[in-house]
Amino acid sequence: MDDTPMAVTGWRCATCGAEVPVATPLSFRCPNATATDRYHVLQIVSGPRVDPPERQANTFVTDDQNLAWAAFAESHGMARARRNELIEELDAAIRDVDGASFVATPFARSDVLSDELGMSARGGIWVKDETGGVGGSQKARFLFSILLHLRAAQELGLLADRPPLAIASCGNAALAAATLAKAAEWPLDVYVPTWMGDGLGDRLDELGARVHRSERRNDDPAGDPAMLRFRDAIAEGAVPFTVQGPENALCLDGGRTLGWEVCEQAAAAGIAQIDRVFIQVGGGAFAAAVGGAMNDVCGRVPLFAVQAEGCAPFERAWRRSKGIERPAENWAQIMTVWDGPSSLADGILDDETYDWIGVLEAVRSSGGRPVIATEDQVREAHALTHRAGFEASPTGTAGLAGILAARTEIGDDEQIVVVMSGVTR
């Protein structure tokens, strides 16, 4: 094993406090979670981020010492050199499929957005542009840490075969999953709603994914039918290859790389302090991972969790949780299904914010708050983003809609960060 320290030491459930050693293979869910009690989520237990000696081309190589999958592999004797080789092998295969790889994505001040929103020359809107990343969004970062854990477990003799991967998604997460699965030559089942467009289905077919349109059954409980069918597949032995922390906590591992990159890039740009970061919230893993990572490295950065007025289960949970010190113990009462989600930003229409505990902790600890964008602001943000030269979808520009909604409280000299997280298709 290497002498270099590993930051991650294990996992702990936010609900019941169960602890899982970092050496545990396939540590996807809390051991106390069951089919009838899903209100558990493992969270990473880690010391301070280890400063990388230098930035490498691949962001996962750069932050090897800070990632849970790498700590797992190291605990079983896989040296850093081999871990880096494994990353590079998979990254090369992904590049062959998608044309992109896990390099640091662009971060810069948008003069157009800053001017349009009336920011001063001392302040501005800083954009982290994920549209050119693997799969055209940030989702692949979350899934790559799961894939690396699986490949390491396989190589270490801790995973005998390749059970199918499974995901419930009809957008960027599905495309990211299909891209990574094809590169790794691993079977993937994608569970989608009946209304998914044919264009996305065609692309998933091209990538070799098995697509299952999920109709609601008479005996289904409340919730997304695609998620219910996904959970059926997991019960039958599939691997949760998903961006929901309660289903697979390993996704939160790789998602943190985006927040770390922002902090490094902001410092390199001479930004002494980021005043606010706006992140759109669907399932919530995006905001939970990035908000937590930025607080750890940049210092206290207020996180503004953005939802559309047509689907805002997190904002409702935020209000319900006021005054409750341990909200995870009241999960079923605080986070409930949103009836009839609707918005042009259809990628954040999760009727539950699955990772609401992590988002809540990041918002509370940073001094931020939820933001609800009107549908007019969702549309305005999308149009404005394209005028600024970013090819992002309405979902990918929803963070900017949150800035529009909160603009009256933002000082003209503030440094504001937003992530463009999904390419126009």
TORSE-60316 format. One record per residue (C-alpha): residue in one letter; x, y, z. Coordinates in steps of 0.25 Angstrom, whole numbers, plus 5000, padded with zeros to 4 digits. Layout:
<atoms>
aXYZ;...
</atoms>
This chain:
<atoms>
m500050005000;d500450154998;d500950245009;t500150355004;p498950385014;m497550355009;a496450455014;v495250365014;t495150265026;g493750215024;w492250235023;r491150275033;c489650275032;a489050405034;t487750345039;c488150225049;g489650255051;a490050125045;e491550125041;v492150045029;p493650035028;v494250085015;a494849945012;t493449895010;p493149854996;l491849894989;s491549995000;f490350054993;r489250065004;c489150075019;p489149925024;n487849965032;a487050005020;t485949915015;a484949915005;t483949965015;d484850065022;r485650135011;y485850255020;h487350245021;v488550305014;l490050275016;q490950395016;i492450405014;v493350415027;s494550485023;g495650575029;p496050705022;r496350695007;v497750655004;d498350764995;p498750694982;p500250714980;e499950764966;r498750764956;q498750644947;a497950644933;n496950554939;t496150614951;f495950474957;v497450444957;t497750584963;d496850554975;d497150404977;q497450424992;n496150494994;l495150394988;a494450284995;w494650184984;a496150204984;a496150184999;f495350054997;a496350004987;e497550044995;s497049975007;h497049844999;g498549874994;m498249934981;a499450034979;r499250174974;a499950144961;r498950034958;r497750124962;n498250234953;e498450134942;l497050084944;i496450224943;e497250254930;e496850114924;l495350144926;d495550294922;a496150254909;a494950164906;i493950274910;r494650364900;d494550264889;v493050264892;d492750404895;g493850494891;a494050554905;s494750514917;f494950544932;v495750674930;a495450804938;t494350874931;p494351024928;f494151124939;a494051274935;r493351404937;s492251424927;d492251574923;v490951554916;l490151494928;s490851594938;d490451714929;e489051664927;l488851644942;g489451784945;m490651734952;s491851834954;a493251814949;r493651774963;g492651664963;g492051564953;i491351434949;w492451324949;v492051204940;k492551064942;d492151004929;e491950854929;t491250844916;g492550794909;g492750684920;v492550534918;g491050514914;g490850664913;s490550684928;q491150674942;k490450534944;a491550454939;r492450504950;f491450434960;l491450304953;f492950294950;s493250274965;i492250154965;l492850094952;l494250114958;h493850044971;l493249924963;r494449914954;a495349914966;a494549814973;q494549724961;e496049734960;l496249704974;g495349574974;l494249634982;l493249634971;a493149504963;d492249544951;r491649664945;p490249684950;p489449774941;l489449924945;a488149994946;i487650144946;a486350214946;s486450334938;c485950404925;g487050504923;n488550544925;a488750434936;a488250324927;l489150374916;a490350384925;a490050244930;a489950184916;t491250244912;l491950194924;a491350054923;k491650044908;a493150084910;a493249984922;e492549874914;w491549854925;p490049834923;l489149944927;d487549944929;v486950084928;y485550104934;v484850224928;p483450284929;t482450254918;w482550394912;m484050394909;g484350454896;d484750364884;g486050444882;l486650404895;g486150264894;d486950254880;r488250304887;l488050204898;d487850094888;e489150134880;l489950124893;g489449984896;a488550014908;r487249934910;v486150034912;h484849994920;r483650094919;s483050084933;e481550094934;r480850114947;r480249994953;n478949984960;d479649944973;d480750044972;p481050134984;a481250284982;g482450324974;d483150314960;p482750174954;a484150174947;m484750184961;l483850074966;r484249984954;f485750014957;r485649974971;d484949844967;a486249824958;i487149854970;a486349754979;e486649644968;g488149674968;a488449784959;v489449894963;p488850034966;f489650114956;t488950244960;v489050384964;q488250364977;g489050354990;p488050274997;e488050164986;n489650174984;a490450264993;l491650244984;c491050344974;l491350454984;d492750424984;g493050464970;g492150584970;r493050654980;t494050674969;l493250784963;g493250864975;w494750844977;e494950894963;v494151014965;c494951054978;e496251034971;q495851104958;a495251224966;a496551244974;a497351234961;a496451344956;g496751434968;i495451424974;a495651444989;q494251394993;i493051334986;d491851404991;r490751304987;v490651184978;f489351144971;i489050994969;q487750944963;v487150824971;g486450704965;g486850584972;g487850664981;a489150594979;f489750704971;a489450814981;a489850724993;a491150674987;v491650814981;g491050894993;g491850815003;a493050804995;m493150954993;n492850985008;d494050895012;v495050955002;c494551094999;g494151135012;r492651165016;v491951185002;p490451205003;l489751104995;f488451144988;a487651014985;v486851054973;q485450984969;a484351014959;e483051064964;g482450944958;c483250844966;a483850884979;p483850774989;f485150814995;e484650954998;r483450905005;a484350805013;w485250925017;r484050995023;r483550865030;s484850845036;k485050975043;g485350955058;i485650805056;e487050775060;r487050635054;p486150645042;a486650505036;e485950435048;n484650505042;w484850475028;a483450415024;q482750535030;i483750645024;m484050595010;t482750555003;v482450524988;w482050654980;d480750634972;g480750664957;p482250724955;s482250814943;s483350914937;l484150934924;a485350894933;d484850754932;g486150694937;i485850744951;l484450694952;d484750584962;d483550574971;e484450544983;t485750614986;y486450474989;d487750544995;w486950655003;i487750625015;g489050655009;v488450775002;l487850825015;e489150805023;a489950885012;v488950995012;r488851005027;s490351005029;s490651105018;g489551205022;g488851195009;r487351165006;p486451094996;v486051184984;i484751154975;a484851204961;t483551244954;e483351174940;d483551314934;q484951324940;v485251174936;r484951224921;e485651354923;a486951284928;h486951184917;a486851294906;l487851384914;t488851274915;h488851244900;r489051394897;a490251384906;g490751264897;f490551144906;e489851024899;a489050984911;s487650924913;p486550984921;t486950884932;g488450924931;t488151074932;a487151054944;g488251104954;l488251234946;a486751244948;g486951244963;i487951364961;l486851434954;a485851404965;a486851454976;r487451564969;t486851674977;e487651624989;i488951614982;g489951724983;d490551774970;d491951744975;e491651604979;q492351484972;i491351384968;v491551244963;v490551164955;v490751034948;m490251004934;s490050854935;g489350804923;v489550824908;t488450854899;r487950724891;
</atoms>
